[in-house]
Amino acid sequence: MSKPKSVHRARRRRADRRSDTPAQRPIRDPRPLLDRILDTPRLVHVVPRLPPEVLHRVIQSCGLEDCGELVALATPSQLARVFDLDLWRIGQPGTDEQFDADRFGVWLEVLMESGAAFAAQRLADMDVDLVIAAIAQHLIVFDPAAVSSSAPMDGEEETAVRPLRDGLDCDIGGYRVVPRRTNSWDAIVAVLVSLDAEHHDHFHRVMRGCRRLSNSRPELDGLHDLLTDGEQVMFDLAFDREGRRDRQGYVTPAQARAFLQMSRQLRLGHDTTPPGNPVAGAYFRAIEWTTAADANTGSRRLPAASGAPPVPEDLADAVAAFVDVLLEAGVLPQQPRALLDGPQGHAPRLARIQAHLQFARECDPAAYSMRSQELAYLANTLIVGCSIQARPFTAQEASDAAVAVCNLGLENWPIHWLAAEERRGSSVVEAGTMLPDDFLVGHDFVSVFQVGWTILHDDVCMYAAELLIGVLTRLRCDDREIQAGLDALRTEMTRHWQAGAPWRARDSLDVIMILDMPAWAALLGLIDECPVIHAGIGASRGSPTHAVSASAFEFISENGQIASVGQFMRSLTETLRF
C-alpha cells in the first residue's frame, strides 16, 4: 500500500529541516528516527495504543512540527494527556509550571496540517475551559457593538477598543477578534472559522468565555488584590491538571520540594529507622503497583491507551517493531545508565547498589519491581523539585543522580538501625557488619535515598560552605574591588549557610573565578542543591588549567569521593593565596 501524500510532503519538509532535528545517540539504521517510525507496519493501529507518555517522548525527540502524521492518528483521550505534559513549562527549577500559550499555537498549526475541519474537531474534543484559557491568551473578543466608532458623550470615557495589531482584527461568527500576539494567528482564525461552521454551539461557548476574560478588570473596592478572571482561570486549570497527574502518579513541584527538604533533615543518630516519608507515602498510596511481569524494562509490550480502537490479532508484531525502534533510538528508557556494568578490571563505583539489585531481581521479582518504581519516583522528584548547576536536570542526569545517591545511602546506612531491626528478630548484629544481600527485599529506596541525600547535604554542601566561609574570613587581597567581592561573598554565604541553603549564594561565587577558575567551578559543584564532584577539583590542585567545562562532573556515590572533597577544601587557602 502506498503511503498518503501527506506523509511524503512531511518527509520533504523534514529533509529541509534536518539540521534542527534533536540529536539522538547513534542507531544502526542511518535514516532519521521519524522516517523509521512512519515505516512501522500497521501504524494506524499502533499509534492509538501508545501510552500518552510514549507519544510525548516521540514528539519531543522528533519535534512537534514534524509529527503531524502521528498527531493525526492519536485519539482525543491521548491528546488530552499529552497536552498535560507538553503545554506546561517550568520557568526555574523547582518552581510551579506555567501554561505555554505559544506552544498551544504550535499545536493548532500542526493540527491544521490535517485540515481545518480536523483541527476544529480536535478543539471540540478538548476541555472547553482549557480551550478558552488558551485562546484568550492569543486574542481579545468583543461584540461588534463594543468597537463602534461612535464618539463618547460629554463627560464619559471613551470605551471603543482599538485593534492591537492593525489589519489583523476580523469578525468571526458575530464576534470581533483582535490579536494579543501574532504567533499562530492564521491557524487560530482558520480553526475558529471552522469551529463556527462545524460545531456552532461549542464555538459560542468558547467565544463567550474569551469575551468574559477580555472584559475582566479588577474593581477598586478594597478587593482588587484578588486574582483577575484570567488569573483565576489559569489557577483552576493548573489545579485540575495537578489532580489528574496526582492520580496518574506524577510528582508536583511542591511535593518534590517538600520531599527533598525533609530528606535533608533526616536524623541519622536516631535509635531506630525513622517512619516513612509522608510525601512519598502519599504518592505511592495514590498509584497502583504494576506486576513484576509488566515492570520488566526490556518488555516489548505496551499497554493500550484509553479510547484505542479494537486491536487486530496480528498487531503484536507491529507493536513490537515500533517499540524496538524507540528502544534502539533511546526514546524509551532502558536500564539506567548508572546501573550498567562498569569497565572490566576494577570494581565499579556503583558495585554496592548493583549487587543488591541483582539479588532482589533473582530472588524476589516483586520487590525488584517496587525498587525500580521507587527509583523512577526519585528521578522524577529531582527533575521537578531540584536543580543542578542552576538548571533543570535532564532525564538521564536525574536517573543517574538517584542511583548515585541511593548507593551513597547504602554505604552509610546506620548500622544501629539494622541492629535494632535484628534485635526485634532475636538476633545480634555486630558493629561494622555489611548490609545483608537481601537488604533491598525488605527496605525501600526512598529511605535509602534520604540517608544519601542527608549525607550529601551535611557532609558535602554544608561542610564545603562552612570551610569556604573560614577561608574567606582569613583571605586578604590588595585589590580593593576583589576584596569587596570576597567580603560580600562571605556575608552572603554565611547568611544562606545558617539557613541551610548555601547554594542560594552561588551568584556571589563569581569573585572566586578571578582568583582560580577550576576552584570556582569545583565550589559551584559542591555548594549546590545536588552536590557533584567537578573536574575542577583535580584541576585546581597543581594543574595550570584555566578553562573548565560545565558538564565535566560526576555524581557523588561513595564515601571515597567525599574524602576527596575534604582534601580539596583543606587545600583551598593555599589554592586561593595571592
Secondary structure as a PSIPRED ss2 file (coil, helix, strand):
# PSIPRED VFORMAT (PSIPRED V4.0)

   1 M C   1.000  0.000  0.000
   2 S C   1.000  0.000  0.000
   3 K C   1.000  0.000  0.000
   4 P C   1.000  0.000  0.000
   5 K H   0.000  1.000  0.000
   6 S H   0.000  1.000  0.000
   7 V H   0.000  1.000  0.000
   8 H H   0.000  1.000  0.000
   9 R H   0.000  1.000  0.000
  10 A H   0.000  1.000  0.000
  11 R H   0.000  1.000  0.000
  12 R H   0.000  1.000  0.000
  13 R H   0.000  1.000  0.000
  14 R H   0.000  1.000  0.000
  15 A H   0.000  1.000  0.000
  16 D H   0.000  1.000  0.000
  17 R H   0.000  1.000  0.000
  18 R H   0.000  1.000  0.000
  19 S H   0.000  1.000  0.000
  20 D H   0.000  1.000  0.000
  21 T C   1.000  0.000  0.000
  22 P C   1.000  0.000  0.000
  23 A C   1.000  0.000  0.000
  24 Q C   1.000  0.000  0.000
  25 R C   1.000  0.000  0.000
  26 P C   1.000  0.000  0.000
  27 I C   1.000  0.000  0.000
  28 R C   1.000  0.000  0.000
  29 D C   1.000  0.000  0.000
  30 P C   1.000  0.000  0.000
  31 R C   1.000  0.000  0.000
  32 P C   1.000  0.000  0.000
  33 L H   0.000  1.000  0.000
  34 L H   0.000  1.000  0.000
  35 D H   0.000  1.000  0.000
  36 R H   0.000  1.000  0.000
  37 I H   0.000  1.000  0.000
  38 L H   0.000  1.000  0.000
  39 D C   1.000  0.000  0.000
  40 T C   1.000  0.000  0.000
  41 P C   1.000  0.000  0.000
  42 R C   1.000  0.000  0.000
  43 L H   0.000  1.000  0.000
  44 V H   0.000  1.000  0.000
  45 H H   0.000  1.000  0.000
  46 V H   0.000  1.000  0.000
  47 V H   0.000  1.000  0.000
  48 P H   0.000  1.000  0.000
  49 R H   0.000  1.000  0.000
  50 L C   1.000  0.000  0.000
  51 P C   1.000  0.000  0.000
  52 P H   0.000  1.000  0.000
  53 E H   0.000  1.000  0.000
  54 V H   0.000  1.000  0.000
  55 L H   0.000  1.000  0.000
  56 H H   0.000  1.000  0.000
  57 R H   0.000  1.000  0.000
  58 V H   0.000  1.000  0.000
  59 I H   0.000  1.000  0.000
  60 Q H   0.000  1.000  0.000
  61 S H   0.000  1.000  0.000
  62 C H   0.000  1.000  0.000
  63 G C   1.000  0.000  0.000
  64 L H   0.000  1.000  0.000
  65 E H   0.000  1.000  0.000
  66 D H   0.000  1.000  0.000
  67 C C   1.000  0.000  0.000
  68 G H   0.000  1.000  0.000
  69 E H   0.000  1.000  0.000
  70 L H   0.000  1.000  0.000
  71 V H   0.000  1.000  0.000
  72 A H   0.000  1.000  0.000
  73 L H   0.000  1.000  0.000
  74 A C   1.000  0.000  0.000
  75 T C   1.000  0.000  0.000
  76 P H   0.000  1.000  0.000
  77 S H   0.000  1.000  0.000
  78 Q H   0.000  1.000  0.000
  79 L H   0.000  1.000  0.000
  80 A H   0.000  1.000  0.000
  81 R H   0.000  1.000  0.000
  82 V H   0.000  1.000  0.000
  83 F H   0.000  1.000  0.000
  84 D H   0.000  1.000  0.000
  85 L H   0.000  1.000  0.000
  86 D H   0.000  1.000  0.000
  87 L C   1.000  0.000  0.000
  88 W E   0.000  0.000  1.000
  89 R E   0.000  0.000  1.000
  90 I E   0.000  0.000  1.000
  91 G C   1.000  0.000  0.000
  92 Q C   1.000  0.000  0.000
  93 P C   1.000  0.000  0.000
  94 G C   1.000  0.000  0.000
  95 T C   1.000  0.000  0.000
  96 D C   1.000  0.000  0.000
  97 E E   0.000  0.000  1.000
  98 Q E   0.000  0.000  1.000
  99 F E   0.000  0.000  1.000
 100 D C   1.000  0.000  0.000
 101 A H   0.000  1.000  0.000
 102 D H   0.000  1.000  0.000
 103 R H   0.000  1.000  0.000
 104 F H   0.000  1.000  0.000
 105 G H   0.000  1.000  0.000
 106 V H   0.000  1.000  0.000
 107 W H   0.000  1.000  0.000
 108 L H   0.000  1.000  0.000
 109 E H   0.000  1.000  0.000
 110 V H   0.000  1.000  0.000
 111 L H   0.000  1.000  0.000
 112 M H   0.000  1.000  0.000
 113 E C   1.000  0.000  0.000
 114 S C   1.000  0.000  0.000
 115 G C   1.000  0.000  0.000
 116 A H   0.000  1.000  0.000
 117 A H   0.000  1.000  0.000
 118 F H   0.000  1.000  0.000
 119 A H   0.000  1.000  0.000
 120 A H   0.000  1.000  0.000
 121 Q H   0.000  1.000  0.000
 122 R H   0.000  1.000  0.000
 123 L H   0.000  1.000  0.000
 124 A H   0.000  1.000  0.000
 125 D H   0.000  1.000  0.000
 126 M C   1.000  0.000  0.000
 127 D C   1.000  0.000  0.000
 128 V H   0.000  1.000  0.000
 129 D H   0.000  1.000  0.000
 130 L H   0.000  1.000  0.000
 131 V H   0.000  1.000  0.000
 132 I H   0.000  1.000  0.000
 133 A H   0.000  1.000  0.000
 134 A H   0.000  1.000  0.000
 135 I H   0.000  1.000  0.000
 136 A H   0.000  1.000  0.000
 137 Q C   1.000  0.000  0.000
 138 H C   1.000  0.000  0.000
 139 L E   0.000  0.000  1.000
 140 I E   0.000  0.000  1.000
 141 V E   0.000  0.000  1.000
 142 F E   0.000  0.000  1.000
 143 D C   1.000  0.000  0.000
 144 P H   0.000  1.000  0.000
 145 A H   0.000  1.000  0.000
 146 A H   0.000  1.000  0.000
 147 V H   0.000  1.000  0.000
 148 S C   1.000  0.000  0.000
 149 S C   1.000  0.000  0.000
 150 S C   1.000  0.000  0.000
 151 A C   1.000  0.000  0.000
 152 P C   1.000  0.000  0.000
 153 M C   1.000  0.000  0.000
 154 D C   1.000  0.000  0.000
 155 G C   1.000  0.000  0.000
 156 E C   1.000  0.000  0.000
 157 E C   1.000  0.000  0.000
 158 E C   1.000  0.000  0.000
 159 T C   1.000  0.000  0.000
 160 A C   1.000  0.000  0.000
 161 V C   1.000  0.000  0.000
 162 R C   1.000  0.000  0.000
 163 P C   1.000  0.000  0.000
 164 L C   1.000  0.000  0.000
 165 R C   1.000  0.000  0.000
 166 D C   1.000  0.000  0.000
 167 G C   1.000  0.000  0.000
 168 L C   1.000  0.000  0.000
 169 D C   1.000  0.000  0.000
 170 C E   0.000  0.000  1.000
 171 D E   0.000  0.000  1.000
 172 I E   0.000  0.000  1.000
 173 G C   1.000  0.000  0.000
 174 G C   1.000  0.000  0.000
 175 Y E   0.000  0.000  1.000
 176 R E   0.000  0.000  1.000
 177 V E   0.000  0.000  1.000
 178 V E   0.000  0.000  1.000
 179 P E   0.000  0.000  1.000
 180 R C   1.000  0.000  0.000
 181 R C   1.000  0.000  0.000
 182 T C   1.000  0.000  0.000
 183 N C   1.000  0.000  0.000
 184 S C   1.000  0.000  0.000
 185 W H   0.000  1.000  0.000
 186 D H   0.000  1.000  0.000
 187 A H   0.000  1.000  0.000
 188 I H   0.000  1.000  0.000
 189 V H   0.000  1.000  0.000
 190 A H   0.000  1.000  0.000
 191 V H   0.000  1.000  0.000
 192 L H   0.000  1.000  0.000
 193 V H   0.000  1.000  0.000
 194 S H   0.000  1.000  0.000
 195 L H   0.000  1.000  0.000
 196 D H   0.000  1.000  0.000
 197 A H   0.000  1.000  0.000
 198 E H   0.000  1.000  0.000
 199 H C   1.000  0.000  0.000
 200 H H   0.000  1.000  0.000
 201 D H   0.000  1.000  0.000
 202 H H   0.000  1.000  0.000
 203 F H   0.000  1.000  0.000
 204 H H   0.000  1.000  0.000
 205 R H   0.000  1.000  0.000
 206 V H   0.000  1.000  0.000
 207 M H   0.000  1.000  0.000
 208 R H   0.000  1.000  0.000
 209 G H   0.000  1.000  0.000
 210 C H   0.000  1.000  0.000
 211 R H   0.000  1.000  0.000
 212 R H   0.000  1.000  0.000
 213 L H   0.000  1.000  0.000
 214 S H   0.000  1.000  0.000
 215 N C   1.000  0.000  0.000
 216 S C   1.000  0.000  0.000
 217 R C   1.000  0.000  0.000
 218 P C   1.000  0.000  0.000
 219 E C   1.000  0.000  0.000
 220 L C   1.000  0.000  0.000
 221 D C   1.000  0.000  0.000
 222 G C   1.000  0.000  0.000
 223 L C   1.000  0.000  0.000
 224 H C   1.000  0.000  0.000
 225 D C   1.000  0.000  0.000
 226 L C   1.000  0.000  0.000
 227 L C   1.000  0.000  0.000
 228 T C   1.000  0.000  0.000
 229 D H   0.000  1.000  0.000
 230 G H   0.000  1.000  0.000
 231 E H   0.000  1.000  0.000
 232 Q H   0.000  1.000  0.000
 233 V H   0.000  1.000  0.000
 234 M H   0.000  1.000  0.000
 235 F H   0.000  1.000  0.000
 236 D H   0.000  1.000  0.000
 237 L H   0.000  1.000  0.000
 238 A H   0.000  1.000  0.000
 239 F H   0.000  1.000  0.000
 240 D H   0.000  1.000  0.000
 241 R H   0.000  1.000  0.000
 242 E H   0.000  1.000  0.000
 243 G H   0.000  1.000  0.000
 244 R H   0.000  1.000  0.000
 245 R H   0.000  1.000  0.000
 246 D H   0.000  1.000  0.000
 247 R H   0.000  1.000  0.000
 248 Q H   0.000  1.000  0.000
 249 G C   1.000  0.000  0.000
 250 Y C   1.000  0.000  0.000
 251 V C   1.000  0.000  0.000
 252 T C   1.000  0.000  0.000
 253 P H   0.000  1.000  0.000
 254 A H   0.000  1.000  0.000
 255 Q H   0.000  1.000  0.000
 256 A H   0.000  1.000  0.000
 257 R H   0.000  1.000  0.000
 258 A H   0.000  1.000  0.000
 259 F H   0.000  1.000  0.000
 260 L H   0.000  1.000  0.000
 261 Q H   0.000  1.000  0.000
 262 M H   0.000  1.000  0.000
 263 S H   0.000  1.000  0.000
 264 R C   1.000  0.000  0.000
 265 Q C   1.000  0.000  0.000
 266 L C   1.000  0.000  0.000
 267 R C   1.000  0.000  0.000
 268 L C   1.000  0.000  0.000
 269 G C   1.000  0.000  0.000
 270 H C   1.000  0.000  0.000
 271 D C   1.000  0.000  0.000
 272 T C   1.000  0.000  0.000
 273 T C   1.000  0.000  0.000
 274 P C   1.000  0.000  0.000
 275 P C   1.000  0.000  0.000
 276 G C   1.000  0.000  0.000
 277 N C   1.000  0.000  0.000
 278 P H   0.000  1.000  0.000
 279 V H   0.000  1.000  0.000
 280 A H   0.000  1.000  0.000
 281 G H   0.000  1.000  0.000
 282 A H   0.000  1.000  0.000
 283 Y H   0.000  1.000  0.000
 284 F H   0.000  1.000  0.000
 285 R H   0.000  1.000  0.000
 286 A C   1.000  0.000  0.000
 287 I C   1.000  0.000  0.000
 288 E C   1.000  0.000  0.000
 289 W C   1.000  0.000  0.000
 290 T C   1.000  0.000  0.000
 291 T C   1.000  0.000  0.000
 292 A C   1.000  0.000  0.000
 293 A C   1.000  0.000  0.000
 294 D C   1.000  0.000  0.000
 295 A C   1.000  0.000  0.000
 296 N C   1.000  0.000  0.000
 297 T C   1.000  0.000  0.000
 298 G C   1.000  0.000  0.000
 299 S C   1.000  0.000  0.000
 300 R C   1.000  0.000  0.000
 301 R C   1.000  0.000  0.000
 302 L C   1.000  0.000  0.000
 303 P C   1.000  0.000  0.000
 304 A C   1.000  0.000  0.000
 305 A C   1.000  0.000  0.000
 306 S C   1.000  0.000  0.000
 307 G C   1.000  0.000  0.000
 308 A C   1.000  0.000  0.000
 309 P C   1.000  0.000  0.000
 310 P C   1.000  0.000  0.000
 311 V C   1.000  0.000  0.000
 312 P C   1.000  0.000  0.000
 313 E H   0.000  1.000  0.000
 314 D H   0.000  1.000  0.000
 315 L H   0.000  1.000  0.000
 316 A H   0.000  1.000  0.000
 317 D H   0.000  1.000  0.000
 318 A H   0.000  1.000  0.000
 319 V H   0.000  1.000  0.000
 320 A H   0.000  1.000  0.000
 321 A H   0.000  1.000  0.000
 322 F H   0.000  1.000  0.000
 323 V H   0.000  1.000  0.000
 324 D H   0.000  1.000  0.000
 325 V H   0.000  1.000  0.000
 326 L H   0.000  1.000  0.000
 327 L H   0.000  1.000  0.000
 328 E H   0.000  1.000  0.000
 329 A H   0.000  1.000  0.000
 330 G C   1.000  0.000  0.000
 331 V C   1.000  0.000  0.000
 332 L C   1.000  0.000  0.000
 333 P C   1.000  0.000  0.000
 334 Q C   1.000  0.000  0.000
 335 Q C   1.000  0.000  0.000
 336 P C   1.000  0.000  0.000
 337 R H   0.000  1.000  0.000
 338 A H   0.000  1.000  0.000
 339 L H   0.000  1.000  0.000
 340 L C   1.000  0.000  0.000
 341 D C   1.000  0.000  0.000
 342 G C   1.000  0.000  0.000
 343 P C   1.000  0.000  0.000
 344 Q C   1.000  0.000  0.000
 345 G C   1.000  0.000  0.000
 346 H C   1.000  0.000  0.000
 347 A C   1.000  0.000  0.000
 348 P C   1.000  0.000  0.000
 349 R C   1.000  0.000  0.000
 350 L C   1.000  0.000  0.000
 351 A H   0.000  1.000  0.000
 352 R H   0.000  1.000  0.000
 353 I H   0.000  1.000  0.000
 354 Q H   0.000  1.000  0.000
 355 A H   0.000  1.000  0.000
 356 H H   0.000  1.000  0.000
 357 L H   0.000  1.000  0.000
 358 Q H   0.000  1.000  0.000
 359 F H   0.000  1.000  0.000
 360 A H   0.000  1.000  0.000
 361 R H   0.000  1.000  0.000
 362 E H   0.000  1.000  0.000
 363 C H   0.000  1.000  0.000
 364 D C   1.000  0.000  0.000
 365 P H   0.000  1.000  0.000
 366 A H   0.000  1.000  0.000
 367 A H   0.000  1.000  0.000
 368 Y H   0.000  1.000  0.000
 369 S H   0.000  1.000  0.000
 370 M H   0.000  1.000  0.000
 371 R H   0.000  1.000  0.000
 372 S H   0.000  1.000  0.000
 373 Q H   0.000  1.000  0.000
 374 E H   0.000  1.000  0.000
 375 L H   0.000  1.000  0.000
 376 A H   0.000  1.000  0.000
 377 Y H   0.000  1.000  0.000
 378 L H   0.000  1.000  0.000
 379 A H   0.000  1.000  0.000
 380 N H   0.000  1.000  0.000
 381 T H   0.000  1.000  0.000
 382 L H   0.000  1.000  0.000
 383 I H   0.000  1.000  0.000
 384 V H   0.000  1.000  0.000
 385 G H   0.000  1.000  0.000
 386 C C   1.000  0.000  0.000
 387 S C   1.000  0.000  0.000
 388 I E   0.000  0.000  1.000
 389 Q C   1.000  0.000  0.000
 390 A C   1.000  0.000  0.000
 391 R E   0.000  0.000  1.000
 392 P C   1.000  0.000  0.000
 393 F C   1.000  0.000  0.000
 394 T C   1.000  0.000  0.000
 395 A H   0.000  1.000  0.000
 396 Q H   0.000  1.000  0.000
 397 E H   0.000  1.000  0.000
 398 A H   0.000  1.000  0.000
 399 S H   0.000  1.000  0.000
 400 D H   0.000  1.000  0.000
 401 A H   0.000  1.000  0.000
 402 A H   0.000  1.000  0.000
 403 V H   0.000  1.000  0.000
 404 A H   0.000  1.000  0.000
 405 V H   0.000  1.000  0.000
 406 C H   0.000  1.000  0.000
 407 N H   0.000  1.000  0.000
 408 L H   0.000  1.000  0.000
 409 G H   0.000  1.000  0.000
 410 L H   0.000  1.000  0.000
 411 E H   0.000  1.000  0.000
 412 N C   1.000  0.000  0.000
 413 W C   1.000  0.000  0.000
 414 P C   1.000  0.000  0.000
 415 I H   0.000  1.000  0.000
 416 H H   0.000  1.000  0.000
 417 W H   0.000  1.000  0.000
 418 L H   0.000  1.000  0.000
 419 A H   0.000  1.000  0.000
 420 A H   0.000  1.000  0.000
 421 E H   0.000  1.000  0.000
 422 E H   0.000  1.000  0.000
 423 R H   0.000  1.000  0.000
 424 R H   0.000  1.000  0.000
 425 G C   1.000  0.000  0.000
 426 S C   1.000  0.000  0.000
 427 S C   1.000  0.000  0.000
 428 V C   1.000  0.000  0.000
 429 V C   1.000  0.000  0.000
 430 E C   1.000  0.000  0.000
 431 A C   1.000  0.000  0.000
 432 G C   1.000  0.000  0.000
 433 T C   1.000  0.000  0.000
 434 M C   1.000  0.000  0.000
 435 L C   1.000  0.000  0.000
 436 P C   1.000  0.000  0.000
 437 D C   1.000  0.000  0.000
 438 D C   1.000  0.000  0.000
 439 F H   0.000  1.000  0.000
 440 L H   0.000  1.000  0.000
 441 V H   0.000  1.000  0.000
 442 G H   0.000  1.000  0.000
 443 H C   1.000  0.000  0.000
 444 D C   1.000  0.000  0.000
 445 F H   0.000  1.000  0.000
 446 V H   0.000  1.000  0.000
 447 S H   0.000  1.000  0.000
 448 V H   0.000  1.000  0.000
 449 F H   0.000  1.000  0.000
 450 Q H   0.000  1.000  0.000
 451 V H   0.000  1.000  0.000
 452 G H   0.000  1.000  0.000
 453 W H   0.000  1.000  0.000
 454 T H   0.000  1.000  0.000
 455 I H   0.000  1.000  0.000
 456 L H   0.000  1.000  0.000
 457 H H   0.000  1.000  0.000
 458 D H   0.000  1.000  0.000
 459 D H   0.000  1.000  0.000
 460 V H   0.000  1.000  0.000
 461 C H   0.000  1.000  0.000
 462 M H   0.000  1.000  0.000
 463 Y H   0.000  1.000  0.000
 464 A H   0.000  1.000  0.000
 465 A H   0.000  1.000  0.000
 466 E H   0.000  1.000  0.000
 467 L H   0.000  1.000  0.000
 468 L H   0.000  1.000  0.000
 469 I H   0.000  1.000  0.000
 470 G H   0.000  1.000  0.000
 471 V H   0.000  1.000  0.000
 472 L H   0.000  1.000  0.000
 473 T H   0.000  1.000  0.000
 474 R H   0.000  1.000  0.000
 475 L C   1.000  0.000  0.000
 476 R C   1.000  0.000  0.000
 477 C C   1.000  0.000  0.000
 478 D C   1.000  0.000  0.000
 479 D C   1.000  0.000  0.000
 480 R H   0.000  1.000  0.000
 481 E H   0.000  1.000  0.000
 482 I H   0.000  1.000  0.000
 483 Q H   0.000  1.000  0.000
 484 A H   0.000  1.000  0.000
 485 G H   0.000  1.000  0.000
 486 L H   0.000  1.000  0.000
 487 D H   0.000  1.000  0.000
 488 A H   0.000  1.000  0.000
 489 L H   0.000  1.000  0.000
 490 R H   0.000  1.000  0.000
 491 T H   0.000  1.000  0.000
 492 E H   0.000  1.000  0.000
 493 M H   0.000  1.000  0.000
 494 T H   0.000  1.000  0.000
 495 R H   0.000  1.000  0.000
 496 H H   0.000  1.000  0.000
 497 W H   0.000  1.000  0.000
 498 Q H   0.000  1.000  0.000
 499 A C   1.000  0.000  0.000
 500 G C   1.000  0.000  0.000
 501 A C   1.000  0.000  0.000
 502 P H   0.000  1.000  0.000
 503 W H   0.000  1.000  0.000
 504 R H   0.000  1.000  0.000
 505 A H   0.000  1.000  0.000
 506 R H   0.000  1.000  0.000
 507 D H   0.000  1.000  0.000
 508 S H   0.000  1.000  0.000
 509 L H   0.000  1.000  0.000
 510 D H   0.000  1.000  0.000
 511 V H   0.000  1.000  0.000
 512 I H   0.000  1.000  0.000
 513 M H   0.000  1.000  0.000
 514 I H   0.000  1.000  0.000
 515 L H   0.000  1.000  0.000
 516 D C   1.000  0.000  0.000
 517 M H   0.000  1.000  0.000
 518 P H   0.000  1.000  0.000
 519 A H   0.000  1.000  0.000
 520 W H   0.000  1.000  0.000
 521 A H   0.000  1.000  0.000
 522 A H   0.000  1.000  0.000
 523 L H   0.000  1.000  0.000
 524 L H   0.000  1.000  0.000
 525 G H   0.000  1.000  0.000
 526 L H   0.000  1.000  0.000
 527 I C   1.000  0.000  0.000
 528 D C   1.000  0.000  0.000
 529 E C   1.000  0.000  0.000
 530 C C   1.000  0.000  0.000
 531 P C   1.000  0.000  0.000
 532 V E   0.000  0.000  1.000
 533 I E   0.000  0.000  1.000
 534 H E   0.000  0.000  1.000
 535 A C   1.000  0.000  0.000
 536 G H   0.000  1.000  0.000
 537 I H   0.000  1.000  0.000
 538 G H   0.000  1.000  0.000
 539 A H   0.000  1.000  0.000
 540 S C   1.000  0.000  0.000
 541 R C   1.000  0.000  0.000
 542 G C   1.000  0.000  0.000
 543 S C   1.000  0.000  0.000
 544 P C   1.000  0.000  0.000
 545 T C   1.000  0.000  0.000
 546 H C   1.000  0.000  0.000
 547 A C   1.000  0.000  0.000
 548 V C   1.000  0.000  0.000
 549 S C   1.000  0.000  0.000
 550 A C   1.000  0.000  0.000
 551 S C   1.000  0.000  0.000
 552 A C   1.000  0.000  0.000
 553 F E   0.000  0.000  1.000
 554 E E   0.000  0.000  1.000
 555 F E   0.000  0.000  1.000
 556 I C   1.000  0.000  0.000
 557 S C   1.000  0.000  0.000
 558 E C   1.000  0.000  0.000
 559 N H   0.000  1.000  0.000
 560 G H   0.000  1.000  0.000
 561 Q H   0.000  1.000  0.000
 562 I H   0.000  1.000  0.000
 563 A H   0.000  1.000  0.000
 564 S H   0.000  1.000  0.000
 565 V H   0.000  1.000  0.000
 566 G H   0.000  1.000  0.000
 567 Q H   0.000  1.000  0.000
 568 F H   0.000  1.000  0.000
 569 M H   0.000  1.000  0.000
 570 R H   0.000  1.000  0.000
 571 S C   1.000  0.000  0.000
 572 L H   0.000  1.000  0.000
 573 T H   0.000  1.000  0.000
 574 E H   0.000  1.000  0.000
 575 T H   0.000  1.000  0.000
 576 L C   1.000  0.000  0.000
 577 R C   1.000  0.000  0.000
 578 F C   1.000  0.000  0.000
